[in-house]
């Protein structure tokens, strides 16, 4: 696990990046569905929503997709 200082530094960096990066197109919040939802996942999702981080609105002019593959299939 990362130290509290390292987590704080990373949190400050990512928040600044999400809020100030003009070329940011979207954010993918990937949550591990094989374990119960963690508080940090909920906190991140709530923070993104509260800060209106590039909410993706789909229309015929801008349709995006992302393929996420789980390579740890048993």
C-alpha positions as CSV (number, residue, x, y, z in Angstrom):
1,X,0.0,0.0,0.0
2,X,1.1,3.5,-0.7
3,X,2.0,5.9,2.1
4,X,-0.5,8.6,3.1
5,X,1.9,11.3,1.7
6,X,2.1,9.5,-1.6
7,X,-1.7,9.1,-1.8
8,X,-2.2,12.8,-1.0
9,X,0.3,13.8,-3.7
10,X,-1.3,11.6,-6.3
11,X,-4.8,12.9,-5.3
12,X,-3.7,16.5,-5.7
13,X,-2.1,15.7,-9.1
14,X,-5.1,13.8,-10.5
15,X,-7.7,16.4,-9.2
16,X,-5.7,19.2,-10.8
17,X,-5.4,17.3,-14.0
18,X,-9.1,16.4,-14.3
19,X,-10.2,20.0,-13.5
20,X,-7.6,21.9,-15.6
21,X,-6.7,19.8,-18.6
22,X,-8.5,21.4,-21.6
23,X,-7.8,18.5,-23.9
24,X,-9.2,15.9,-21.6
25,X,-12.0,14.0,-23.5
26,X,-13.2,11.7,-20.8
27,X,-12.4,9.7,-17.7
28,X,-12.9,6.0,-17.2
29,X,-13.4,4.9,-13.6
30,X,-12.7,1.2,-13.6
31,X,-14.1,-0.7,-10.6
32,X,-13.3,-4.3,-9.8
33,X,-16.7,-6.1,-9.9
34,X,-15.2,-9.2,-8.4
35,X,-15.0,-7.6,-4.9
36,X,-17.5,-5.5,-3.0
37,X,-17.4,-1.8,-3.9
38,X,-14.8,0.0,-2.0
39,X,-15.3,3.4,-0.3
40,X,-12.5,4.9,-2.5
41,X,-14.4,3.9,-5.6
42,X,-17.6,5.6,-4.3
43,X,-15.6,8.7,-3.2
44,X,-14.0,9.0,-6.7
45,X,-17.3,8.6,-8.5
46,X,-18.9,11.2,-6.3
47,X,-16.0,13.6,-6.7
48,X,-16.1,13.3,-10.5
49,X,-19.9,14.0,-10.4
50,X,-19.6,17.0,-8.1
51,X,-16.9,18.6,-10.2
52,X,-18.6,17.9,-13.5
53,X,-15.5,16.3,-14.9
54,X,-16.2,16.1,-18.6
55,X,-19.5,14.4,-18.4
56,X,-20.0,12.5,-21.7
57,X,-23.1,13.2,-23.6
58,X,-23.8,10.8,-26.4
59,X,-25.2,12.2,-29.6
60,X,-24.9,11.2,-33.3
61,X,-22.0,13.7,-33.6
62,X,-19.9,12.3,-30.7
63,X,-20.2,8.6,-30.1
64,X,-17.3,7.0,-28.2
65,X,-16.6,3.5,-27.0
66,X,-14.0,1.8,-24.9
67,X,-13.2,-1.9,-24.9
68,X,-12.1,-3.2,-21.5
69,X,-10.9,-6.7,-21.4
70,X,-10.3,-8.9,-18.4
71,X,-7.2,-10.9,-19.2
72,X,-7.4,-12.8,-15.9
73,X,-10.1,-15.2,-17.1
74,X,-10.1,-18.5,-15.3
